[in-house]
C-alpha cells in the first residue's frame, strides 16, 4: 500500500512473498530487476524463507536479522517522505522489468 489508508502519508514501498515451490532460476530474474530497473534508490532482493524486493536502506536500518523492520519503516516514513515517493516510483519500474522478463513471459 503506497499511502496510509487513514492519514494519507506515503509509506516505504516494498514487496514480499513466499513460494510453495520456489524456482531457483527466478532468483536471477529478481536480482537483475532490482539492479537494473530502479532509478532513485538502491534495492535488495532477498530469498530466505520469504522472498523480498526491498529498499536497501530499509534493510540496513532494520538490522542484520530484520528485527527492527517495522520500527525502521515507521522512522523512514515519518522523517523522509521524499524517499517513500522514490521507492514507489522505483518499485513500479521493477514490476515493469519483471513483467517484461523472458522468464515471466514464459509462465
mmCIF file of the C-alpha atoms, coordinates in Angstrom:
data_MODEL
# 
_entry.id   MODEL 
# 
loop_
_atom_site.group_PDB 
_atom_site.id 
_atom_site.type_symbol 
_atom_site.label_atom_id 
_atom_site.label_alt_id 
_atom_site.label_comp_id 
_atom_site.label_asym_id 
_atom_site.label_entity_id 
_atom_site.label_seq_id 
_atom_site.pdbx_PDB_ins_code 
_atom_site.Cartn_x 
_atom_site.Cartn_y 
_atom_site.Cartn_z 
_atom_site.occupancy 
_atom_site.B_iso_or_equiv 
_atom_site.pdbx_formal_charge 
_atom_site.auth_seq_id 
_atom_site.auth_comp_id 
_atom_site.auth_asym_id 
_atom_site.auth_atom_id 
_atom_site.pdbx_PDB_model_num 
ATOM 1   C CA . UNK A 1 1   ? 0.000  0.000   0.000   1.00 0.00 ? 1   UNK A CA 1 
ATOM 2   C CA . UNK A 1 2   ? 1.602  3.204   -1.159  1.00 0.00 ? 2   UNK A CA 1 
ATOM 3   C CA . UNK A 1 3   ? -0.320 5.561   1.166   1.00 0.00 ? 3   UNK A CA 1 
ATOM 4   C CA . UNK A 1 4   ? -1.541 5.095   4.690   1.00 0.00 ? 4   UNK A CA 1 
ATOM 5   C CA . UNK A 1 5   ? -5.290 4.389   4.418   1.00 0.00 ? 5   UNK A CA 1 
ATOM 6   C CA . UNK A 1 6   ? -6.266 6.807   7.208   1.00 0.00 ? 6   UNK A CA 1 
ATOM 7   C CA . UNK A 1 7   ? -3.597 9.508   7.361   1.00 0.00 ? 7   UNK A CA 1 
ATOM 8   C CA . UNK A 1 8   ? -2.666 9.606   3.681   1.00 0.00 ? 8   UNK A CA 1 
ATOM 9   C CA . UNK A 1 9   ? 1.096  9.872   4.091   1.00 0.00 ? 9   UNK A CA 1 
ATOM 10  C CA . UNK A 1 10  ? 3.375  7.927   1.763   1.00 0.00 ? 10  UNK A CA 1 
ATOM 11  C CA . UNK A 1 11  ? 4.820  4.681   3.026   1.00 0.00 ? 11  UNK A CA 1 
ATOM 12  C CA . UNK A 1 12  ? 8.034  2.857   2.137   1.00 0.00 ? 12  UNK A CA 1 
ATOM 13  C CA . UNK A 1 13  ? 7.262  0.630   -0.844  1.00 0.00 ? 13  UNK A CA 1 
ATOM 14  C CA . UNK A 1 14  ? 8.446  -2.982  -0.878  1.00 0.00 ? 14  UNK A CA 1 
ATOM 15  C CA . UNK A 1 15  ? 7.072  -6.400  -1.722  1.00 0.00 ? 15  UNK A CA 1 
ATOM 16  C CA . UNK A 1 16  ? 7.434  -9.763  -0.027  1.00 0.00 ? 16  UNK A CA 1 
ATOM 17  C CA . UNK A 1 17  ? 6.050  -13.226 -0.772  1.00 0.00 ? 17  UNK A CA 1 
ATOM 18  C CA . UNK A 1 18  ? 6.630  -16.908 -0.156  1.00 0.00 ? 18  UNK A CA 1 
ATOM 19  C CA . UNK A 1 19  ? 6.715  -19.606 -2.796  1.00 0.00 ? 19  UNK A CA 1 
ATOM 20  C CA . UNK A 1 20  ? 5.360  -23.061 -2.100  1.00 0.00 ? 20  UNK A CA 1 
ATOM 21  C CA . UNK A 1 21  ? 7.819  -24.441 -4.650  1.00 0.00 ? 21  UNK A CA 1 
ATOM 22  C CA . UNK A 1 22  ? 10.476 -21.787 -5.446  1.00 0.00 ? 22  UNK A CA 1 
ATOM 23  C CA . UNK A 1 23  ? 12.300 -21.992 -8.765  1.00 0.00 ? 23  UNK A CA 1 
ATOM 24  C CA . UNK A 1 24  ? 15.974 -21.138 -8.481  1.00 0.00 ? 24  UNK A CA 1 
ATOM 25  C CA . UNK A 1 25  ? 16.129 -19.566 -11.949 1.00 0.00 ? 25  UNK A CA 1 
ATOM 26  C CA . UNK A 1 26  ? 13.728 -16.858 -10.765 1.00 0.00 ? 26  UNK A CA 1 
ATOM 27  C CA . UNK A 1 27  ? 16.317 -15.547 -8.302  1.00 0.00 ? 27  UNK A CA 1 
ATOM 28  C CA . UNK A 1 28  ? 18.474 -14.311 -11.185 1.00 0.00 ? 28  UNK A CA 1 
ATOM 29  C CA . UNK A 1 29  ? 15.485 -12.548 -12.733 1.00 0.00 ? 29  UNK A CA 1 
ATOM 30  C CA . UNK A 1 30  ? 14.643 -10.750 -9.471  1.00 0.00 ? 30  UNK A CA 1 
ATOM 31  C CA . UNK A 1 31  ? 18.284 -9.878  -8.800  1.00 0.00 ? 31  UNK A CA 1 
ATOM 32  C CA . UNK A 1 32  ? 18.658 -8.383  -12.277 1.00 0.00 ? 32  UNK A CA 1 
ATOM 33  C CA . UNK A 1 33  ? 15.453 -6.371  -11.944 1.00 0.00 ? 33  UNK A CA 1 
ATOM 34  C CA . UNK A 1 34  ? 16.470 -4.768  -8.623  1.00 0.00 ? 34  UNK A CA 1 
ATOM 35  C CA . UNK A 1 35  ? 19.908 -3.906  -10.045 1.00 0.00 ? 35  UNK A CA 1 
ATOM 36  C CA . UNK A 1 36  ? 18.816 -2.545  -13.425 1.00 0.00 ? 36  UNK A CA 1 
ATOM 37  C CA . UNK A 1 37  ? 15.323 -1.054  -13.145 1.00 0.00 ? 37  UNK A CA 1 
ATOM 38  C CA . UNK A 1 38  ? 15.434 1.412   -10.216 1.00 0.00 ? 38  UNK A CA 1 
ATOM 39  C CA . UNK A 1 39  ? 16.496 4.990   -10.843 1.00 0.00 ? 39  UNK A CA 1 
ATOM 40  C CA . UNK A 1 40  ? 16.179 6.708   -7.465  1.00 0.00 ? 40  UNK A CA 1 
ATOM 41  C CA . UNK A 1 41  ? 17.197 4.380   -4.613  1.00 0.00 ? 41  UNK A CA 1 
ATOM 42  C CA . UNK A 1 42  ? 19.249 1.228   -4.093  1.00 0.00 ? 42  UNK A CA 1 
ATOM 43  C CA . UNK A 1 43  ? 17.270 -2.035  -3.800  1.00 0.00 ? 43  UNK A CA 1 
ATOM 44  C CA . UNK A 1 44  ? 17.925 -5.501  -2.426  1.00 0.00 ? 44  UNK A CA 1 
ATOM 45  C CA . UNK A 1 45  ? 16.446 -8.869  -3.353  1.00 0.00 ? 45  UNK A CA 1 
ATOM 46  C CA . UNK A 1 46  ? 16.434 -11.395 -0.505  1.00 0.00 ? 46  UNK A CA 1 
ATOM 47  C CA . UNK A 1 47  ? 15.464 -15.038 -0.787  1.00 0.00 ? 47  UNK A CA 1 
ATOM 48  C CA . UNK A 1 48  ? 15.427 -16.736 2.568   1.00 0.00 ? 48  UNK A CA 1 
ATOM 49  C CA . UNK A 1 49  ? 12.144 -18.048 3.969   1.00 0.00 ? 49  UNK A CA 1 
ATOM 50  C CA . UNK A 1 50  ? 10.279 -15.114 2.451   1.00 0.00 ? 50  UNK A CA 1 
ATOM 51  C CA . UNK A 1 51  ? 11.421 -13.524 -0.770  1.00 0.00 ? 51  UNK A CA 1 
ATOM 52  C CA . UNK A 1 52  ? 11.546 -9.735  -0.751  1.00 0.00 ? 52  UNK A CA 1 
ATOM 53  C CA . UNK A 1 53  ? 12.278 -6.807  -3.005  1.00 0.00 ? 53  UNK A CA 1 
ATOM 54  C CA . UNK A 1 54  ? 13.064 -4.051  -0.545  1.00 0.00 ? 54  UNK A CA 1 
ATOM 55  C CA . UNK A 1 55  ? 14.947 -0.742  -0.434  1.00 0.00 ? 55  UNK A CA 1 
ATOM 56  C CA . UNK A 1 56  ? 18.486 -1.387  0.814   1.00 0.00 ? 56  UNK A CA 1 
ATOM 57  C CA . UNK A 1 57  ? 18.163 1.490   3.271   1.00 0.00 ? 57  UNK A CA 1 
ATOM 58  C CA . UNK A 1 58  ? 15.270 -0.272  4.988   1.00 0.00 ? 58  UNK A CA 1 
ATOM 59  C CA . UNK A 1 59  ? 17.328 -3.470  5.247   1.00 0.00 ? 59  UNK A CA 1 
ATOM 60  C CA . UNK A 1 60  ? 20.253 -1.562  6.777   1.00 0.00 ? 60  UNK A CA 1 
ATOM 61  C CA . UNK A 1 61  ? 18.099 0.323   9.270   1.00 0.00 ? 61  UNK A CA 1 
ATOM 62  C CA . UNK A 1 62  ? 16.138 -2.813  10.244  1.00 0.00 ? 62  UNK A CA 1 
ATOM 63  C CA . UNK A 1 63  ? 19.340 -4.512  11.366  1.00 0.00 ? 63  UNK A CA 1 
ATOM 64  C CA . UNK A 1 64  ? 21.082 -7.695  10.266  1.00 0.00 ? 64  UNK A CA 1 
ATOM 65  C CA . UNK A 1 65  ? 18.295 -10.007 11.397  1.00 0.00 ? 65  UNK A CA 1 
ATOM 66  C CA . UNK A 1 66  ? 15.422 -7.668  10.467  1.00 0.00 ? 66  UNK A CA 1 
ATOM 67  C CA . UNK A 1 67  ? 14.027 -7.457  13.996  1.00 0.00 ? 67  UNK A CA 1 
ATOM 68  C CA . UNK A 1 68  ? 13.599 -3.677  13.694  1.00 0.00 ? 68  UNK A CA 1 
ATOM 69  C CA . UNK A 1 69  ? 11.857 -3.828  10.299  1.00 0.00 ? 69  UNK A CA 1 
ATOM 70  C CA . UNK A 1 70  ? 8.570  -2.202  11.367  1.00 0.00 ? 70  UNK A CA 1 
ATOM 71  C CA . UNK A 1 71  ? 10.322 0.419   13.510  1.00 0.00 ? 71  UNK A CA 1 
ATOM 72  C CA . UNK A 1 72  ? 12.721 1.273   10.688  1.00 0.00 ? 72  UNK A CA 1 
ATOM 73  C CA . UNK A 1 73  ? 9.853  1.511   8.223   1.00 0.00 ? 73  UNK A CA 1 
ATOM 74  C CA . UNK A 1 74  ? 7.987  3.875   10.559  1.00 0.00 ? 74  UNK A CA 1 
ATOM 75  C CA . UNK A 1 75  ? 11.043 6.041   11.189  1.00 0.00 ? 75  UNK A CA 1 
ATOM 76  C CA . UNK A 1 76  ? 11.726 6.418   7.472   1.00 0.00 ? 76  UNK A CA 1 
ATOM 77  C CA . UNK A 1 77  ? 8.064  7.136   6.749   1.00 0.00 ? 77  UNK A CA 1 
ATOM 78  C CA . UNK A 1 78  ? 7.930  9.864   9.387   1.00 0.00 ? 78  UNK A CA 1 
ATOM 79  C CA . UNK A 1 79  ? 11.240 11.513  8.512   1.00 0.00 ? 79  UNK A CA 1 
ATOM 80  C CA . UNK A 1 80  ? 11.625 11.104  4.746   1.00 0.00 ? 80  UNK A CA 1 
ATOM 81  C CA . UNK A 1 81  ? 8.528  11.328  2.566   1.00 0.00 ? 81  UNK A CA 1 
ATOM 82  C CA . UNK A 1 82  ? 10.712 12.040  -0.472  1.00 0.00 ? 82  UNK A CA 1 
ATOM 83  C CA . UNK A 1 83  ? 12.404 8.664   -0.015  1.00 0.00 ? 83  UNK A CA 1 
ATOM 84  C CA . UNK A 1 84  ? 8.977  6.999   0.258   1.00 0.00 ? 84  UNK A CA 1 
ATOM 85  C CA . UNK A 1 85  ? 7.903  8.612   -3.034  1.00 0.00 ? 85  UNK A CA 1 
ATOM 86  C CA . UNK A 1 86  ? 11.130 7.437   -4.669  1.00 0.00 ? 86  UNK A CA 1 
ATOM 87  C CA . UNK A 1 87  ? 10.526 3.847   -3.530  1.00 0.00 ? 87  UNK A CA 1 
ATOM 88  C CA . UNK A 1 88  ? 7.036  3.878   -5.065  1.00 0.00 ? 88  UNK A CA 1 
ATOM 89  C CA . UNK A 1 89  ? 8.392  5.090   -8.417  1.00 0.00 ? 89  UNK A CA 1 
ATOM 90  C CA . UNK A 1 90  ? 11.227 2.587   -8.428  1.00 0.00 ? 90  UNK A CA 1 
ATOM 91  C CA . UNK A 1 91  ? 9.042  -0.347  -7.439  1.00 0.00 ? 91  UNK A CA 1 
ATOM 92  C CA . UNK A 1 92  ? 6.812  0.384   -10.442 1.00 0.00 ? 92  UNK A CA 1 
ATOM 93  C CA . UNK A 1 93  ? 9.912  0.230   -12.654 1.00 0.00 ? 93  UNK A CA 1 
ATOM 94  C CA . UNK A 1 94  ? 10.939 -3.059  -11.045 1.00 0.00 ? 94  UNK A CA 1 
ATOM 95  C CA . UNK A 1 95  ? 7.472  -4.541  -11.635 1.00 0.00 ? 95  UNK A CA 1 
ATOM 96  C CA . UNK A 1 96  ? 7.595  -3.414  -15.267 1.00 0.00 ? 96  UNK A CA 1 
ATOM 97  C CA . UNK A 1 97  ? 11.024 -5.012  -15.743 1.00 0.00 ? 97  UNK A CA 1 
ATOM 98  C CA . UNK A 1 98  ? 9.788  -8.249  -14.188 1.00 0.00 ? 98  UNK A CA 1 
ATOM 99  C CA . UNK A 1 99  ? 6.701  -8.346  -16.398 1.00 0.00 ? 99  UNK A CA 1 
ATOM 100 C CA . UNK A 1 100 ? 8.906  -7.901  -19.473 1.00 0.00 ? 100 UNK A CA 1 
ATOM 101 C CA . UNK A 1 101 ? 11.367 -10.597 -18.437 1.00 0.00 ? 101 UNK A CA 1 
ATOM 102 C CA . UNK A 1 102 ? 11.603 -13.654 -20.730 1.00 0.00 ? 102 UNK A CA 1 
ATOM 103 C CA . UNK A 1 103 ? 11.004 -15.930 -17.720 1.00 0.00 ? 103 UNK A CA 1 
ATOM 104 C CA . UNK A 1 104 ? 7.818  -14.035 -16.799 1.00 0.00 ? 104 UNK A CA 1 
ATOM 105 C CA . UNK A 1 105 ? 6.613  -14.194 -20.385 1.00 0.00 ? 105 UNK A CA 1 
ATOM 106 C CA . UNK A 1 106 ? 7.189  -17.967 -20.458 1.00 0.00 ? 106 UNK A CA 1 
ATOM 107 C CA . UNK A 1 107 ? 4.945  -18.587 -17.411 1.00 0.00 ? 107 UNK A CA 1 
# 
